[in-house]
Each structure stands twice: as structure tokens, then as C-alpha cells.
């Protein structure tokens, strides 16, 4: 009973924080909005509806999706440091985006499409290689992920080497740092049909995900087809992550940081912790985006802000665990 009340308090606090960050994101921007003029069909209304609302909604959804996906990755791999990078999602998406910029001029829709395809292709290759590995299970997937990640990073560096340094290289580097500056309702319309079914699938499989987090032997004893379920869950989490980063570019640390904070609060790995991870991720990314567009004369890529937040937190976590172990 006490745990339920505490969990309700954490959820209420996360919702309040997320709501406050959402409202602040709508209010913050380089163009000052006269709220009294929103009803009129003028510049204030157009800026609010075409720029502020899509950007804020996308930041909230991206943070929620990455937080949930990060929690799932960590449960499946039984590793608190697991993230999309571990199976090549981020590097595969980067290669896809770089290919679109180099070969097709970097059109927005095509860049997003090839980034999504690159992330999904990398994971499919990882799962296929893991099926042939002598060491099956999580170890085989991680080793295959390391190999594919190294290969895609090499391919990305080769693309950067051949890119025009004044235009193409700058576009590739900017994409890999993440931004919500160009988000529109049309771009959100391309993300939601992919990411929402992926999230629904992960929520429907929450029991199997929790059992996978207990270990392979325990999951098999409880009737979970471990190999098939692990691949299905990883593909769903990759679908969510790939859909988000295909539009926003790479966003670091949210999928790693949000699940850690949620577990520190709840002291468990239940389904409620996964949902709380999403809320924490949404609040964090909204706050990071607010800082990205307000701390300098020009907008800062959002991954710089999330890294500045995430790195000290992980260092604190290392010191905290070291103290507790002693």
C-alpha cells in the first residue's frame, strides 16, 4: 500500500513537471508571441501553430518514446548501460541520413526515410548475425551489435571523408547532433504511424519484457519463447527509436538517463517503471530543448544539452554505487 502511494506521488510529480515544461516550451522562442493576438489570423498565430506546437509536441513524444525504448533495451539486455547504440540503431540511422545527404541532396523527407531504413537494417543484420553466432542469446546479439556498429561507423567516416566540407559535411554533422528546429506537423505525421504502434506493442508485451529481464532460464520456465520474444521486442523498440531519430537526428543520453532516474525512484523494474521512464524522458527532452534555443545567440543542437546533463548524472551514479558497495 505504501509503495502504491509513493508510486502515485512520483507519477503525479512527473506529470506536473512534464506539464510545466510543455507550457514553458510553448512560451519560449526567438519570436515573442502576443498571446492576446492568437485568436487573430496573424503572425503570432502562425508562429504558434506551425512552429511552437509541433516542436513542443515532438520533443515530448520523442522523450517519452526514447525513455520507454531505453527501459526496454536495458531490461532485455539485463544491462543498465544498454541503449540503441548497443545494436547499431544510431549508427545505422546516421549512415542512412548521410547517404541521403551525399547521394540525393539531403531532402528532408528522403533523409528521414533513409535514416529510418538505415537504423532498421542495422538491427536486422545484427539479429541475423546473432542467429549464426556460436554464443547464442544476449551475448551473441551484443557481439554482433559491436561488429555492425564498428562497420557502420567506418562507413560513416568514409562518407564524411568524401563529403563537400562546406555543405554536405556540415549537414551530416548537424544531423548527428539532433535538433527540433525544423519539426513540422507533416514530419510528426510521418513519425506517429510508425512509433505509436511500436509503443503499443511494447506495452502489450510488458509481461514478457519483465520476464526476459529476469534471465533466460527463468523466462523459459515461465513459458516465454525467449529467442522469438527477444527479437520481437528489440524490433519494436528499434521501430520506435528509428522513427523518432529519423526526424530529430540523434539524441544522446535520454534513452539511458530516463530509465535510470525512474528505477532510482521506484526501486523496481515493473511496467510502471517503464511508463515513468517515458514521462521522465519527455520532461528531460522538453527542458533540454528549451535550453537549446535560449542559452545562446544561435540555437544549440539538443544532444549537446542532453550530454551535458547526462554525463554528470552518470558520474554521480558511479560514485553513488561505489559508496553503496563499500
C-alpha positions, 0 to 999 in steps of 0.5 A: 500500500505504501509503495502504491502511494509513493508510486502515485506521488512520483507519477503525479510529480512527473506529470506536473513537471512534464506539464510545466515544461510543455507550457514553458516550451510553448512560451519560449522562442526567438519570436515573442508571441502576443498571446492576446493576438492568437485568436487573430489570423496573424503572425503570432498565430502562425508562429504558434501553430506551425512552429511552437506546437509541433516542436513542443509536441515532438520533443515530448513524444520523442522523450517519452518514446526514447525513455520507454525504448531505453527501459526496454533495451536495458531490461532485455539486455539485463544491462543498465548501460544498454541503449540503441547504440548497443545494436547499431540503431544510431549508427545505422540511422546516421549512415542512412541520413548521410547517404541521403545527404551525399547521394540525393541532396539531403531532402528532408523527407528522403533523409528521414526515410533513409535514416529510418531504413538505415537504423532498421537494417542495422538491427536486422543484420545484427539479429541475423548475425546473432542467429549464426553466432556460436554464443547464442542469446544476449551475448551473441546479439551484443557481439554482433551489435559491436561488429555492425556498429564498428562497420557502420561507423567506418562507413560513416567516416568514409562518407564524411571523408568524401563529403563537400566540407562546406555543405554536405559535411556540415549537414551530416554533422548537424544531423548527428547532433539532433535538433527540433528546429525544423519539426513540422506537423507533416514530419510528426505525421510521418513519425506517429504511424510508425512509433505509436504502434511500436509503443503499443506493442511494447506495452502489450508485451510488458509481461514478457519484457519483465520476464526476459529481464529476469534471465533466460532460464527463468523466462523459459520456465515461465513459458516465454519463447525467449529467442522469438520474444527477444527479437520481437521486442528489440524490433519494436523498440528499434521501430520506435527509436528509428522513427523518432531519430529519423526526424530529430537526428540523434539524441544522446543520453535520454534513452539511458538517463530516463530509465535510470532516474525512474528505477532510482525512484521506484526501486523496481523494474515493473511496467510502471517503471517503464511508463515513468521512464517515458514521462521522465524522458519527455520532461528531460527532452522538453527542458533540454530543448528549451535550453537549446534555443535560449542559452545562446545567440544561435540555437544549440543542437539538443544532444549537446544539452542532453550530454551535458546533463547526462554525463554528470548524472552518470558520474554521480551514479558511479560514485553513488554505487561505489559508496553503496558497495563499500 
